[in-house]
């Protein structure tokens, strides 16, 4: 008789289409955990879409048919001001058959108590150090309650997305024996290998000649996106391609449409499964963060692994958890944070002839250790041994 696949309920607090990077990580982990040997059910709020539309949105983001189960639940009443409260009360009254599952996977702190009371073994995945971002006293009180929950017997595994984050939570009292650090990753099939077909620049609406440096991600103020405009002005022979933002957004950031650089291209938001096409036809890849990003000391950015997977030189700033994965001059070009001149010079260095055959190739070799599949297998093995 074949061994029964353990059933895992993955709880998420975001509806399809909300918080893109957050959604990508959840969907990729559900896919990889299903492949690793779990029987996965993803439970998430329906949001404004119909169930059929929500399922379709999930399939589009994955870029393939969904092979795990999905259950939708309605958020709490609109008069609750806090979106966290609406999610909590929505899940609490949802018709979920908790006792059918062997494991409950949680990454949203307010859901942790519900998961522990379900009777299943619980896995918690942490992405940040703060529970309440704005109120220090409330955050300290909530953190104390949260740490006490992690000591419950039902809390079986505590995952942090970086070593710095794991160390932080262990210092705060999370049991070290339950704690592991697992960075985010990339799909194994997205890693560039010899012989892989690469789309033409022409098919993507990009210049067919000359150097292209691509940035993929948010144009939020904490990324200091004005640097993209300045790079285009300082490097007029290089096309600066932006995936995820629009030309209108960039012109608004510039504030000077008369001198807006013509070598700055914005392709807008594309399905996550197509982002790698733009990365693959580029000559260098830009990572933009700043000290203003709330999670900068502890994050594990998806962008970094997606960049590594295409084997092109990466240029970014040497923030703490970036250096857990990338080393300057070996598998990327890391420069001093908050130093525009260093960023510009780093990009110029990355675009030099011959660089792609050293730094980029080392990055694509190293990213094999950071796939969703390996991450899911590590979780499976960790739980099997507990």
N, C-alpha and C positions, 0 to 999 in steps of 0.2 A: 504493500500500500504506500502510495506517495505521501510525503510529508505535507501537512496542511500549511499553506502560506499564512503567515501572521497577518492579521488585519490591522491596518493603521488608519486612524482618522486624522487628517491634516486640517487643522482649524486656521482659517485666515479671516482677517477683519476688513479686507478691501474687496470691493466689487470689481468685476472685470473692467479693465480700462482705466482704473484708478492707480496712481503711483506706479509708473511703468517699471522702473528697475525692481521695485518691491515685488510686483506681479511676476516678472520674468523669473526671479529667483524661486518663487513659490512653485510656479508651473514646471520649471526645469527639475526641481527637486522631487515633485510628485511623479514626473515621468521617470526619473532615474531610480527612485525608491521602488516603483512598480517593477522596473527591470531588475533591480537587485534582489527581488524575492518577496516583497510585501504585496498585499492586496490593498490598494490605496483608495480611500474616499476623501476627496477634497470638499470641505464644507465652507462656504463663503457667502456673504450677502449678495443678493441679486442686484441691488442698486436700481437704476432707472430702466435697465433693459428688461425685456421679457426673458423667460428662461431659455427660449430658443435662441434669442439674440446673444445672451450671455454665453451659452455653450459655443456658439459660432465664434465669438470674440476670443474665447480661450483657444480654440483650434487655430485661429489666425495667428495669435501670438506664438504658439508652439511651432507653427509651420508644418503641422502634420496632424493626422487624426488623433483624438484623445483616447488613450487606452486605459485610463483610470476612471473611476466613478466620480461624479460631481453631484453634490446636494446644495441647494440654495435655501437660504433663510432670509426673512425680512428683518431689517433693522427695527429698533425700538421707535416709539412715537416721536414725531418731529418737534414736540415741545421740549424735549430734552436738548439742552443747549450743546452739550458736549457730544461730539461724534463717537468718542470712546464709550460714553454711557449708552448711546443708541446701539452700538455694536454689542456691548455686554448684555443689555436687557433683551436685545433681539435674539442672541444666541441662547440665553437662559430659557426663553419661552419657545425656542425652536423644537420641533418634534424630531429629535435625534436619538437613535437607539444606542445610547452610550455603551451598554453592556455587551454589545455585539463585537466590540473592538478589543484587541489585545493591547494596543498602544494608541495614545493620543499625542499628536505632535503640535506644539504651541509655540508661537513667536510673538504673541501679543500679550503683555503682562496681565491685563484685566481678565483674560481667559484662563489663567493658570489655576486659580482656585476651583473653577468649574471643572477643569480637566482632572484635577486631583480627586475631586469628589465623585468622579464618574466610575471609579473602581478599576480603571485600566492603568497600566504603567504609562508614565508621562515622560515625554522628551520636550525639553524647552530649548529654544534657540535664541540667543541674545545677539542683538545688533547694535546696542547702545548702552551707555552707562546711566542715563537719566530715564526716570519713569514719567515725571512731570517736567517738561522742558522749561517752564517759566517761573515756577514757585519753589524756591529752595527748601523752605521748611516742609512743605507738602511732599516734595521729592524725597527728603530724608526719612519722613515717616513712612511713605510708601515703600521706600527701599528696604527699610527694616522688616516690614511685613513680607515683602517679596523674598528676602533672604531666608526668613523663617519657613516659607513655603518650600524653598529648594531643599530644606533639610528633611522634609516629609519622606517617608519610605516609598511612596508611590512615584516621587520624582526620581526617575531612574538614570537619566542622562541629561547633562547640562552642556550645550554646545555654544561656544563663542566663535565669532567669525574672524577673530585674529588672536594671536598670542597675547598681545597687549590687553585685549578685552578679557581674556580668560584670567590673566594675572590680576586685573582690577577686581573681578568678581570674587576670586579666591581671597584676596585681601579683605574684601567686605564681608566674608563669612560663608560664601557658597562652598559646599564640601569639595575639596580638591579631588577626592577619589571619584566623584561623579562628573568632573569637568574635563572637557577636551576642547582643543582649538582646531577648527576646520574652516579654512578660508573658503570663500565663494569660488566659482569656477566657470568653466565653459563646456559646452557639449563636445564630447570626443569627436563626433563626426564633423565638427566645425574647425578642427585643427587642420591647417594646410599641410598637404603631403605632396611629394613629387608626383606630377602627372595630373593633379587636380585641375579642372577647368576653371578659369577665371573669367568673369564677364568683361566685355569690352568697356572702355571708358565711354565710348559713343553711346552705347545702350543705356548708360546711366546719366547721359546728358552732361558729361564732364569733358574738359578739353582733352583732345587725343594726343597732344604733345606737351612737353614741359613738366615741371615738378608739381606734385600735389601733396599738400599736408592736410590731413583730415582730423577734425575734432568731432566726436560723437557724444552727445549728451545734453544736459540742461544748459539753458542760458540764464539761469537764476542769478540774482545779484551776488550770492556767495561764491559763484565761480569767477567773478570779475571778468565777464565776457568781453569787455572793452579791449582786452588784450588781443583778441582775435582780429579786431579792426586795426589795431596798431601793428600787428605782425604783417597784415596784408599791405599796409602802407610802407613798412620798412623793407619788405621783401617783395617788390613789385613783379619779379619774375617767377614767383611761386603762387600757385592757386591755393587759397585757403578754403577748404570745403567744410561746411558745417552740416552735420546730420542730426536732426532733432530740433532745429530752430529755423525760423523763417527769415527772409530778407527784411521783412517789415520790422521784426523784432530787432534785428541788428541795426537797421537805420534809426530806430527809436533810441537804441543805446548810444549810437554815434552822435545823434543830435545835430549832425551837419551833413545833410543829403547832398550838398553841392560838391563836397570833397570825398564822398563815399568811394572807397576803392573798388575798382571794377574787377579785380582778381579775387574778390570774396564771393563765394558761391554758397547758397543755403538751399538744401533740398527738402527741408521740412521733416516732419515725422514720417518714418516708414515702419512697416512691421518689423519686429525685432529679428525675425528670421532673414531679413534682407540687409540688415546693417553690415554684415560681413562683406557683402559685395562691394560696398564703398570703401571699406578698409583695404580690401585686397588689391584695388587698383591704385592705391596711394603709395607715395614714396616714403612718407613718415607720418606718424600718428601722435596727436597732441592730447595730453591729459591736463585738464584744468581743474584745480581746486584752490582753496585758500584757507587761511586760519579761521575764516568766518564760518566754514562748514561745521555744523554742530558736532558731527561724529568723526572729525578729521583725525583725532588721536587713536581711534579704535576701529575704523571702518575696513571693509574688504571690498573694494569697488569692482563690480562686474566688468566695467570698462577695461580695467587693466588686463584681465584674463582674455577678454575678447580681442584686445589688441595683440597680446602675445601670440594668440592662436594663428594669426595671419602671417607671422614672420617678417614684419616690417619694423624698422627702428622706431622705438617709443621715446618720446620726449615728455618729461613731467618733472614735478617738484618732489624733493626728497622728504615727503611727510612720513611720520613714524611707521605706520603699517605698510606703506608702499615699500619701504626698505626691508620688510620681512620677506618680500618676494623678489624685488628687483634690486640689482646692484649696478651702480654707475659704471659704464664702460664695458660691462659684461653682457647683460641682457636688456639694457636700456640706457638712456641718457637722463640722469637725474641731476637737477640743478637746485640751487638754494631757493627755498620758498620765498614768495613775495619779492622776487627780484626779476623784473621784466627783462632787463638786459641779459641776465643769465639764461632766461627762457628763450629769448631770441637767438642767442649764440648757440644754445643747445640744439635748437631746430636747424640752424645753419650747419652745425656739425653733423647732424643726423642725415642731412640731405647731401653730404659729400659723397663722391663716387666711391663705391666699394664697401661702404658701411653696411649695407643691407646683407652682405655675405658673411658678416661676423656677428654683429649685435642682434640683428633680426633673426638669424638662424638659431642662435643660442636661446632666444626668447621662446621660439616655437618648440624647441627641444624641452625646455624647462616646464612649459605649461602642461605637459603630459601628467605632471604630478597634481594638477589642479583641475580635474574634470568633474562634472556633476556625477558621472558614473562612479569614479573612485571615491568621491565624497559619500555617496549613498551606500556603497559597499562598506566603507568604514563605519557608518552608522549601524548597518545591519550586523556586522561582526561585533561591534561594541555591545549591542543589545543582546546578541546571542550568548555572549559571555557573562551576562549579569542575571 
